[in-house]
Each structure stands twice: as structure tokens, then as C-alpha cells.
Amino acid sequence: MTTGIVIFAHGSSIESANESVRRIVETMGRNGGSPRLIEAAFLEQGRPDLTEAVAALVRKDVKRIVVVPYFLTLGIHLQRDLPKIVAGLSRIHQGVDIRVAPPLEGHPALCEIPEARARQALAGGKED
């Protein structure tokens, strides 16, 4: 079964913030040796939205989609909005298994990033 991934971010009126998410998606798509079926999607103020991203993957004959929230915590958008959107998409794309991954919170790597940023600040802004 072909699996696609959607990195689902909040979205911003500042386009460079949305572009940052798209760069993450591009990098993820290249990692692993072969091109992966992966799309960016935004809840607000960015394109594509989740409906458009899922449709793009379905057009590529994807039968299973994992939506990965690019959110730090399980806030109102992930508790209320995302389940409603996914339920609607499941009705539209019957036969496509759409699953939602947990948000970033709780992942062990998330503790390493603030530490690395603090070391970077102490080193005068130079990367590790």
C-alpha cells in the first residue's frame, strides 16, 4: 500500500514562516534514498490547506496518508479542528486510510533542540 505524509502546520501571514515548513518537507522528501510522497499543508494563511494536500497525494494513487502535526503541543487546533477536517476528508476519499500522528511534544529530540540553541547563543550565535 502506497503511503503519503502530510506535514500539517498552523500557517502564518508571514510567508517566510510558511516557506520554512515547505523546506522541511522538501528535505524530508529527499531523505531516505528515494523520493517520498510528502506534502506540506496549513490550517490557516498558507497554501495548500489539508484538503488540497490530501487531494494531491490521492491523485498520486496514495492509499494511506499520515498527517503529522507540525505543532509543539496538543492545543485546540489539534483537539478540535484537525479531527473534524480529517473526518470530512475520510468521507470524501473513501478507501484512503488517513491517520494522524501525535504532535511534536513528548518526543525526546525536542529536549535537545532548546539546549543546542542555548549553546549557540552562548557561543555568539555560531551553529554547533
N, C-alpha and C positions, 0 to 999 in steps of 0.2 A: 504494500500500500504506500503510495507516494505521500510524504508528509511535508507540509509547509510550515513556516514560522512567521508570525507577525509580532514585531516589537511595537507595543502599544504605549504611546507616551501621551502626556496631557496635551501638549501643543502650546504655542506661545505666539503672541503678536509680534515678537522679535524673531524674524525669520532665521537669524543665525542660530538661535536655540533649536529650532526645528531641524536645521541643516546638521547640527551636531548629532542628532538622533539618526538621521539618514546616513551619516558617516559611520556610525556604529554598525548599522545594518549592512552597509557595503563591506566593512571589514569582516563581519560575521559570515557574510555570503562567500567571501574568498577563503576563509579558514577551513581547514579540513581536507584540502587537496582537490576537491571537485566543487563546482559551483552549487550552492544550495538555493532552495526555493525559499526566499525570505523577503518580507516586505516591511516597511515602516507604516505606522498608522497613528493618527492623532485623534484625541477626543474632541478638542476644540482648537480653532485658529490655526490649523495646519492641514495639509493635504498630503496623501489621501486620508480619508477617515477610515474607520474599521470596515465599514460596508464595502468601500472601494478596494481596500487591500485584500479582503477575503475574496471578492469577485475576481481580482487579478489572479489569485492563486487557483481558484476554481477553473478559470479559463486555461490554466496550465495543467489541468487534469489532476489536481491535488485532491485527495480523498480524506485526508486528516490534516487538521490545522491546529497548531498550538499557539495560543495568544499569550505572549509573555509581557506582563505589565512592566513598563519601564518607570515604575513608581517606587519610592522608598518604603512606603507604608501602606497598609490596608485601610485607606481612608474611604470617604463617602463615594467617590467615583468608582472604586473597585467593589465596594459593597452593594451599591445601588445601581449605578449606571451601567457598568460593564455586564453584569448578569442579564439585564434587560436587552442590551444590544445583542449579546450572544444568543439569547433565546430567539430573538427575531431573525437573526442570521441563520440559525438552525432550521427555522420554519421555511425560509427562502431556499436554502441549499440542502434539501433533504438528501440523505445519503452521504453527506460530508460530516465527519466526526470533528466537532470543534471543541477543543479543551482549553481551559485557562490555567496557566501556571501561577504559582504564588508570586507576590511582589518581591522586590529585592530584599526587604527586611528579613533578618534571620540568617542570611547567607554568610558563611564565615569570611568570605573575601571582603565583605562590606566593612569589617573592622580594620582591615589592612589599609584601605584607601585613605581614611582620615589620618592615620598615622603617617603614611607616606607624604601626604600633603603638609602635615605639620613639620616633618623633617625638611621638606622642600622650602617652606617658609623660613625655617631656621638657617638654611644654607644660602639664604639670599635669593630664593626663587629658582634655583637650579634644580633640574629634574634629578631623580635618584638614578 
